[in-house]
């Protein structure tokens, strides 16, 4: 994932919020992770992303251009781009300046769907 800060301590002096542009390349799959105490909101500008959530990653949400996705604190999730040709462009807002990313082990037997190829 390619992240670029727009509103942060470093760009404008923000202290309690981070907002930036994030690109998920074609076929990309994030690690299994959560963001600790941070809340996140994702607005999809273009493309379609699949989000897998929950302790067993059995909840799937697909979001396309114009959709908002809320990620509560401590929720384990994976972001995936099922397209082999088109990136997903999003705007992400987080309730902290800290880059809180806690990678965790995938649930037993879980792997990304066959239509998504991980790095």
mmCIF file of the C-alpha atoms, coordinates in Angstrom:
data_MODEL
# 
_entry.id   MODEL 
# 
loop_
_atom_site.group_PDB 
_atom_site.id 
_atom_site.type_symbol 
_atom_site.label_atom_id 
_atom_site.label_alt_id 
_atom_site.label_comp_id 
_atom_site.label_asym_id 
_atom_site.label_entity_id 
_atom_site.label_seq_id 
_atom_site.pdbx_PDB_ins_code 
_atom_site.Cartn_x 
_atom_site.Cartn_y 
_atom_site.Cartn_z 
_atom_site.occupancy 
_atom_site.B_iso_or_equiv 
_atom_site.pdbx_formal_charge 
_atom_site.auth_seq_id 
_atom_site.auth_comp_id 
_atom_site.auth_asym_id 
_atom_site.auth_atom_id 
_atom_site.pdbx_PDB_model_num 
ATOM 1   C CA . UNK A 1 1   ? 0.000   0.000   0.000   1.00 0.00 ? 1   UNK A CA 1 
ATOM 2   C CA . UNK A 1 2   ? 1.240   3.463   -0.856  1.00 0.00 ? 2   UNK A CA 1 
ATOM 3   C CA . UNK A 1 3   ? 0.363   6.117   1.761   1.00 0.00 ? 3   UNK A CA 1 
ATOM 4   C CA . UNK A 1 4   ? 0.756   9.878   1.482   1.00 0.00 ? 4   UNK A CA 1 
ATOM 5   C CA . UNK A 1 5   ? -0.155  12.192  4.359   1.00 0.00 ? 5   UNK A CA 1 
ATOM 6   C CA . UNK A 1 6   ? -2.313  15.221  3.589   1.00 0.00 ? 6   UNK A CA 1 
ATOM 7   C CA . UNK A 1 7   ? -3.248  16.358  7.113   1.00 0.00 ? 7   UNK A CA 1 
ATOM 8   C CA . UNK A 1 8   ? -0.787  15.348  9.824   1.00 0.00 ? 8   UNK A CA 1 
ATOM 9   C CA . UNK A 1 9   ? 1.597   16.798  12.362  1.00 0.00 ? 9   UNK A CA 1 
ATOM 10  C CA . UNK A 1 10  ? 4.261   16.985  9.678   1.00 0.00 ? 10  UNK A CA 1 
ATOM 11  C CA . UNK A 1 11  ? 2.126   18.639  6.998   1.00 0.00 ? 11  UNK A CA 1 
ATOM 12  C CA . UNK A 1 12  ? -0.071  21.112  8.902   1.00 0.00 ? 12  UNK A CA 1 
ATOM 13  C CA . UNK A 1 13  ? 0.569   20.610  12.620  1.00 0.00 ? 13  UNK A CA 1 
ATOM 14  C CA . UNK A 1 14  ? -2.509  18.428  13.298  1.00 0.00 ? 14  UNK A CA 1 
ATOM 15  C CA . UNK A 1 15  ? -2.291  16.698  16.666  1.00 0.00 ? 15  UNK A CA 1 
ATOM 16  C CA . UNK A 1 16  ? -5.229  14.266  16.875  1.00 0.00 ? 16  UNK A CA 1 
ATOM 17  C CA . UNK A 1 17  ? -6.132  13.303  13.319  1.00 0.00 ? 17  UNK A CA 1 
ATOM 18  C CA . UNK A 1 18  ? -4.308  11.898  10.294  1.00 0.00 ? 18  UNK A CA 1 
ATOM 19  C CA . UNK A 1 19  ? -5.789  12.079  6.797   1.00 0.00 ? 19  UNK A CA 1 
ATOM 20  C CA . UNK A 1 20  ? -4.091  10.866  3.688   1.00 0.00 ? 20  UNK A CA 1 
ATOM 21  C CA . UNK A 1 21  ? -4.299  9.309   0.270   1.00 0.00 ? 21  UNK A CA 1 
ATOM 22  C CA . UNK A 1 22  ? -3.748  5.547   0.026   1.00 0.00 ? 22  UNK A CA 1 
ATOM 23  C CA . UNK A 1 23  ? -3.310  3.413   -3.079  1.00 0.00 ? 23  UNK A CA 1 
ATOM 24  C CA . UNK A 1 24  ? -3.852  -0.356  -3.113  1.00 0.00 ? 24  UNK A CA 1 
ATOM 25  C CA . UNK A 1 25  ? -2.177  -1.689  -6.283  1.00 0.00 ? 25  UNK A CA 1 
ATOM 26  C CA . UNK A 1 26  ? -3.854  -4.270  -8.537  1.00 0.00 ? 26  UNK A CA 1 
ATOM 27  C CA . UNK A 1 27  ? -3.988  -7.724  -6.927  1.00 0.00 ? 27  UNK A CA 1 
ATOM 28  C CA . UNK A 1 28  ? -2.528  -6.457  -3.637  1.00 0.00 ? 28  UNK A CA 1 
ATOM 29  C CA . UNK A 1 29  ? -3.495  -7.908  -0.273  1.00 0.00 ? 29  UNK A CA 1 
ATOM 30  C CA . UNK A 1 30  ? -2.530  -6.356  3.061   1.00 0.00 ? 30  UNK A CA 1 
ATOM 31  C CA . UNK A 1 31  ? -1.223  -8.313  6.011   1.00 0.00 ? 31  UNK A CA 1 
ATOM 32  C CA . UNK A 1 32  ? -3.717  -9.469  8.633   1.00 0.00 ? 32  UNK A CA 1 
ATOM 33  C CA . UNK A 1 33  ? -3.688  -6.572  11.108  1.00 0.00 ? 33  UNK A CA 1 
ATOM 34  C CA . UNK A 1 34  ? -5.505  -4.095  13.342  1.00 0.00 ? 34  UNK A CA 1 
ATOM 35  C CA . UNK A 1 35  ? -4.853  -0.486  14.334  1.00 0.00 ? 35  UNK A CA 1 
ATOM 36  C CA . UNK A 1 36  ? -4.955  -0.758  18.115  1.00 0.00 ? 36  UNK A CA 1 
ATOM 37  C CA . UNK A 1 37  ? -6.962  2.020   19.744  1.00 0.00 ? 37  UNK A CA 1 
ATOM 38  C CA . UNK A 1 38  ? -7.293  4.036   16.515  1.00 0.00 ? 38  UNK A CA 1 
ATOM 39  C CA . UNK A 1 39  ? -10.544 4.426   14.622  1.00 0.00 ? 39  UNK A CA 1 
ATOM 40  C CA . UNK A 1 40  ? -10.230 4.642   10.844  1.00 0.00 ? 40  UNK A CA 1 
ATOM 41  C CA . UNK A 1 41  ? -12.530 5.802   8.061   1.00 0.00 ? 41  UNK A CA 1 
ATOM 42  C CA . UNK A 1 42  ? -11.832 4.872   4.455   1.00 0.00 ? 42  UNK A CA 1 
ATOM 43  C CA . UNK A 1 43  ? -13.470 6.696   1.539   1.00 0.00 ? 43  UNK A CA 1 
ATOM 44  C CA . UNK A 1 44  ? -13.100 4.920   -1.797  1.00 0.00 ? 44  UNK A CA 1 
ATOM 45  C CA . UNK A 1 45  ? -12.300 7.331   -4.631  1.00 0.00 ? 45  UNK A CA 1 
ATOM 46  C CA . UNK A 1 46  ? -11.994 4.708   -7.385  1.00 0.00 ? 46  UNK A CA 1 
ATOM 47  C CA . UNK A 1 47  ? -11.797 0.970   -7.810  1.00 0.00 ? 47  UNK A CA 1 
ATOM 48  C CA . UNK A 1 48  ? -13.330 -1.744  -5.642  1.00 0.00 ? 48  UNK A CA 1 
ATOM 49  C CA . UNK A 1 49  ? -11.717 -3.083  -2.479  1.00 0.00 ? 49  UNK A CA 1 
ATOM 50  C CA . UNK A 1 50  ? -12.632 -6.160  -0.478  1.00 0.00 ? 50  UNK A CA 1 
ATOM 51  C CA . UNK A 1 51  ? -12.332 -5.947  3.302   1.00 0.00 ? 51  UNK A CA 1 
ATOM 52  C CA . UNK A 1 52  ? -12.196 -9.124  5.398   1.00 0.00 ? 52  UNK A CA 1 
ATOM 53  C CA . UNK A 1 53  ? -12.938 -8.550  9.087   1.00 0.00 ? 53  UNK A CA 1 
ATOM 54  C CA . UNK A 1 54  ? -13.347 -10.281 12.409  1.00 0.00 ? 54  UNK A CA 1 
ATOM 55  C CA . UNK A 1 55  ? -11.344 -12.784 14.384  1.00 0.00 ? 55  UNK A CA 1 
ATOM 56  C CA . UNK A 1 56  ? -11.752 -15.430 11.662  1.00 0.00 ? 56  UNK A CA 1 
ATOM 57  C CA . UNK A 1 57  ? -11.856 -12.939 8.740   1.00 0.00 ? 57  UNK A CA 1 
ATOM 58  C CA . UNK A 1 58  ? -15.190 -14.462 7.707   1.00 0.00 ? 58  UNK A CA 1 
ATOM 59  C CA . UNK A 1 59  ? -16.983 -11.121 7.271   1.00 0.00 ? 59  UNK A CA 1 
ATOM 60  C CA . UNK A 1 60  ? -16.469 -9.636  3.788   1.00 0.00 ? 60  UNK A CA 1 
ATOM 61  C CA . UNK A 1 61  ? -17.391 -6.116  2.721   1.00 0.00 ? 61  UNK A CA 1 
ATOM 62  C CA . UNK A 1 62  ? -16.850 -4.844  -0.806  1.00 0.00 ? 62  UNK A CA 1 
ATOM 63  C CA . UNK A 1 63  ? -16.559 -1.089  -1.212  1.00 0.00 ? 63  UNK A CA 1 
ATOM 64  C CA . UNK A 1 64  ? -16.522 0.882   -4.466  1.00 0.00 ? 64  UNK A CA 1 
ATOM 65  C CA . UNK A 1 65  ? -16.174 4.518   -5.484  1.00 0.00 ? 65  UNK A CA 1 
ATOM 66  C CA . UNK A 1 66  ? -18.268 6.713   -3.205  1.00 0.00 ? 66  UNK A CA 1 
ATOM 67  C CA . UNK A 1 67  ? -18.433 4.217   -0.321  1.00 0.00 ? 67  UNK A CA 1 
ATOM 68  C CA . UNK A 1 68  ? -17.248 4.839   3.241   1.00 0.00 ? 68  UNK A CA 1 
ATOM 69  C CA . UNK A 1 69  ? -15.855 2.065   5.466   1.00 0.00 ? 69  UNK A CA 1 
ATOM 70  C CA . UNK A 1 70  ? -15.442 2.467   9.234   1.00 0.00 ? 70  UNK A CA 1 
ATOM 71  C CA . UNK A 1 71  ? -12.836 0.319   10.989  1.00 0.00 ? 71  UNK A CA 1 
ATOM 72  C CA . UNK A 1 72  ? -13.390 0.297   14.772  1.00 0.00 ? 72  UNK A CA 1 
ATOM 73  C CA . UNK A 1 73  ? -10.504 0.026   17.240  1.00 0.00 ? 73  UNK A CA 1 
ATOM 74  C CA . UNK A 1 74  ? -8.826  -3.387  17.549  1.00 0.00 ? 74  UNK A CA 1 
ATOM 75  C CA . UNK A 1 75  ? -10.824 -4.972  14.681  1.00 0.00 ? 75  UNK A CA 1 
ATOM 76  C CA . UNK A 1 76  ? -8.664  -7.480  12.807  1.00 0.00 ? 76  UNK A CA 1 
ATOM 77  C CA . UNK A 1 77  ? -8.941  -6.993  9.047   1.00 0.00 ? 77  UNK A CA 1 
ATOM 78  C CA . UNK A 1 78  ? -7.375  -7.376  5.603   1.00 0.00 ? 78  UNK A CA 1 
ATOM 79  C CA . UNK A 1 79  ? -7.720  -5.041  2.614   1.00 0.00 ? 79  UNK A CA 1 
ATOM 80  C CA . UNK A 1 80  ? -7.574  -6.624  -0.839  1.00 0.00 ? 80  UNK A CA 1 
ATOM 81  C CA . UNK A 1 81  ? -7.807  -5.387  -4.402  1.00 0.00 ? 81  UNK A CA 1 
ATOM 82  C CA . UNK A 1 82  ? -9.436  -8.127  -6.499  1.00 0.00 ? 82  UNK A CA 1 
ATOM 83  C CA . UNK A 1 83  ? -8.662  -6.322  -9.778  1.00 0.00 ? 83  UNK A CA 1 
ATOM 84  C CA . UNK A 1 84  ? -5.611  -7.489  -11.682 1.00 0.00 ? 84  UNK A CA 1 
ATOM 85  C CA . UNK A 1 85  ? -5.498  -4.236  -13.689 1.00 0.00 ? 85  UNK A CA 1 
ATOM 86  C CA . UNK A 1 86  ? -6.894  -1.299  -11.686 1.00 0.00 ? 86  UNK A CA 1 
ATOM 87  C CA . UNK A 1 87  ? -5.567  0.204   -8.448  1.00 0.00 ? 87  UNK A CA 1 
ATOM 88  C CA . UNK A 1 88  ? -7.901  1.231   -5.636  1.00 0.00 ? 88  UNK A CA 1 
ATOM 89  C CA . UNK A 1 89  ? -7.542  4.874   -4.571  1.00 0.00 ? 89  UNK A CA 1 
ATOM 90  C CA . UNK A 1 90  ? -8.828  5.917   -1.144  1.00 0.00 ? 90  UNK A CA 1 
ATOM 91  C CA . UNK A 1 91  ? -8.739  8.708   1.388   1.00 0.00 ? 91  UNK A CA 1 
ATOM 92  C CA . UNK A 1 92  ? -8.101  7.453   4.935   1.00 0.00 ? 92  UNK A CA 1 
ATOM 93  C CA . UNK A 1 93  ? -8.715  9.321   8.186   1.00 0.00 ? 93  UNK A CA 1 
ATOM 94  C CA . UNK A 1 94  ? -7.387  8.035   11.519  1.00 0.00 ? 94  UNK A CA 1 
ATOM 95  C CA . UNK A 1 95  ? -7.986  9.221   15.055  1.00 0.00 ? 95  UNK A CA 1 
ATOM 96  C CA . UNK A 1 96  ? -4.271  9.269   15.872  1.00 0.00 ? 96  UNK A CA 1 
ATOM 97  C CA . UNK A 1 97  ? -0.997  10.538  14.471  1.00 0.00 ? 97  UNK A CA 1 
ATOM 98  C CA . UNK A 1 98  ? 0.701   7.291   15.440  1.00 0.00 ? 98  UNK A CA 1 
ATOM 99  C CA . UNK A 1 99  ? 1.119   4.704   12.722  1.00 0.00 ? 99  UNK A CA 1 
ATOM 100 C CA . UNK A 1 100 ? -0.555  1.968   14.713  1.00 0.00 ? 100 UNK A CA 1 
ATOM 101 C CA . UNK A 1 101 ? -0.392  -1.209  12.643  1.00 0.00 ? 101 UNK A CA 1 
ATOM 102 C CA . UNK A 1 102 ? -0.290  -4.464  14.557  1.00 0.00 ? 102 UNK A CA 1 
ATOM 103 C CA . UNK A 1 103 ? 0.212   -7.453  12.271  1.00 0.00 ? 103 UNK A CA 1 
ATOM 104 C CA . UNK A 1 104 ? -1.279  -10.680 13.601  1.00 0.00 ? 104 UNK A CA 1 
ATOM 105 C CA . UNK A 1 105 ? -1.287  -14.295 12.468  1.00 0.00 ? 105 UNK A CA 1 
ATOM 106 C CA . UNK A 1 106 ? -3.935  -15.266 9.952   1.00 0.00 ? 106 UNK A CA 1 
ATOM 107 C CA . UNK A 1 107 ? -6.691  -17.460 11.385  1.00 0.00 ? 107 UNK A CA 1 
ATOM 108 C CA . UNK A 1 108 ? -6.039  -21.180 10.821  1.00 0.00 ? 108 UNK A CA 1 
ATOM 109 C CA . UNK A 1 109 ? -6.939  -22.138 7.263   1.00 0.00 ? 109 UNK A CA 1 
ATOM 110 C CA . UNK A 1 110 ? -7.580  -18.574 6.063   1.00 0.00 ? 110 UNK A CA 1 
ATOM 111 C CA . UNK A 1 111 ? -6.087  -17.344 2.822   1.00 0.00 ? 111 UNK A CA 1 
ATOM 112 C CA . UNK A 1 112 ? -7.122  -14.614 0.382   1.00 0.00 ? 112 UNK A CA 1 
ATOM 113 C CA . UNK A 1 113 ? -9.708  -15.654 -2.204  1.00 0.00 ? 113 UNK A CA 1 
ATOM 114 C CA . UNK A 1 114 ? -8.359  -17.227 -5.406  1.00 0.00 ? 114 UNK A CA 1 
ATOM 115 C CA . UNK A 1 115 ? -9.266  -14.065 -7.346  1.00 0.00 ? 115 UNK A CA 1 
ATOM 116 C CA . UNK A 1 116 ? -6.824  -12.039 -5.249  1.00 0.00 ? 116 UNK A CA 1 
ATOM 117 C CA . UNK A 1 117 ? -3.113  -12.712 -5.445  1.00 0.00 ? 117 UNK A CA 1 
ATOM 118 C CA . UNK A 1 118 ? -1.015  -11.550 -2.528  1.00 0.00 ? 118 UNK A CA 1 
ATOM 119 C CA . UNK A 1 119 ? 2.508   -10.136 -2.720  1.00 0.00 ? 119 UNK A CA 1 
# 
